[in-house]
Amino acid sequence: MSFVSKVLAIVCKDLSAELHTKEVISAMLVFSTLTLLIFSFALDLRGAMAEAAAPGVLWTTIAFAGTLGLSRSMAREEQSGCIDGLLLAPVDRTAIFFGKTLGNLVFMALVEVALLPLFSVFFDVPLVRPQVLLVLALGTVGYGAVGTLLAAIAVNTRAREVMLPVLLLPLAVPVLIAAVQATSGLVEGATLSEVGGWTRILVVYDLVIVAVSLLTFGFVVED
């Protein structure tokens, strides 16, 4: 099998397991919907105030729901013994990382597809725009990549549900800040070039975190 075929096989395995259990996406959807409801009733934002607060609320919801999904996805691998099977298979460790990351990104993307229309209803801020979707994709890739690496670390600890957010959120601060700032500028009417500094930070973060993950993932899963 080629490298791409191995990666796609791992992604298909994760998607097939999720179709049977539906535990990751359902948990993320319920959590993100409840988070939006709480924010919408607690803040009661209208007009300009809604536009100012919307990016922060959006990325807070994505970060928390993504953390929940990453934790459950890797915990399922550990509990079912699938991670041991992957390590015993004649597959390069980078293929495992890319496969797990792409699977997690698919879960996050599906939740975001359901989240954006709900967000527009609750906050009356239209976010389905090409520029916003680009920023959303860049931020999600960075968060999903670093989250997959850290979930592989946290899954072997006794308090993995607590350990993952403790490890992930500090390292994800750059991508979250850049994503919030870029989304805020676009919601307020700025062009993509005007928020180019923040989007460049997202691109650089994605490249750096993917490179670091490729170098360290093999050691993480072996230990």
Secondary structure, DSSP 4 states (H G I P E B T S, - for coil): --HHHHHHHHHHHHHHHHHHH-HHHHHHHHHHHHHHHHHHHHH---HHHHHHHHHHHHHHHHHHHHHHHHHHHHHHHHHHTHHHHHHHSS--HHHHHHHHHHHHHHHHHHHHHHHHHHHHHHH------HHHHHHHHHHHHHHHHHHHHHHHHHTTSTTHHHHHHHHHHHHHHHHHHHHHHHHHHHHTT--TTTTHHHHHHHHHHHHHHHHHHHHHHHHHHH-
